[in-house]
Amino acid sequence: MLEHLFARLRRLACGAGQPFRHSGTTRPLNLESLESRQLFSIDGFGEPLVFDLDAAWDNRSVEELALGDLNADGKPDLVAPLDHGSAVVTMLGDGAGTFRRPAVAQGTGNVISPASPLIVDWNQDGRQDVLVTYYNGDQKLLPGNGDGSLGQGQGFHLTRSYSIAGGDFNNDGVPDLVALKSSSFEVVVGLNNGSGGIGSTRRTVLEHDQGVGNGATLAVGDVNRDGDLDLLATNDADRNLAVLFGNGDGTFQVGPSYGAASGVGSVPSDLALRDLNADGKLDVVIVNKSSDSVSVGMGDGSGGFQFTAIAVGRVPIRMDVGDIEGDGDLDIVVANKSSDTISLLEGNGDGTFQLVRNFAAGPNSSSVEPSDVKLGDLDGDGILAGGCGTR
């Protein structure tokens, strides 16, 4: 069974729509009508389930989603920060494609940026934690209690950033945090002190033409296969992709930069690293917001990429990569804001894709403006589910 998971702001938008593939019942999830503070889990073939939400949801948006197992039951749970709000919403998955009531809003004490939260065992206690970032540049750890609830943990200041990512950048076996400093050309890594805080920081200054700005997004992986994590960053200001090679101590060397001449489209807004052709070399997928395309870059194993552009819907914002069809080949799903669609690119297993198929992100002719999409096995049947967040 394939479900669609939808986060919704302000009014009912993402509904049953047209699923990628019918197999039984389709259950999209909508965070509906912040004015009425209700959550709808809408069955594609039945009546909606209604979840009452707290009044704190008024006039707040949910634009980014994260899936993780907060209570160690093997079922994906939902985490979503409230944009311009001071709370993170969590919902525990029931393993049947829906989420348990009620949705819980965990206060964070400051105004959260819309950057995706990180779900990771940051304090190394065997429980999944949530890391959020604030508009003022602070970050905060919300430690997991192991039952799906979150506590109030340490706050720290890394840098003001709209994009953060995690990885073990100094090879000490614990996750660290990386951020791109907003409106400047600096990468900042916060090394984990093992108890929920930042022990020290490492900074790498970039050249101007390889700088990153407010619209940057991050991907982490070993693109040159030297055993150290590397960093890829898109920049919607300079309209390029920057590659930074990790030194294994939390610092980076500036690598190649790719722009329009290389096949990267206009205003890149999201990216992911995956091995699309199973050759042991990481490839990159980039969403290009202003050119209505995705760029697929095949990796050469040394940090270089060769790009091909594929047209999708209007104003694509976010995407995710996974094996939706269950054929062993990686596919791409893209949230297209202006066309109110989700694009599906079915992989052939060699880095190429079949003709793009576009599906309505909402019921009938509803305007939903999808802003994020995530993949996960929500009902435990081994088939990935696709879902979108909307503005």
Disulfide bonds with the S-S distance in Angstrom:
none
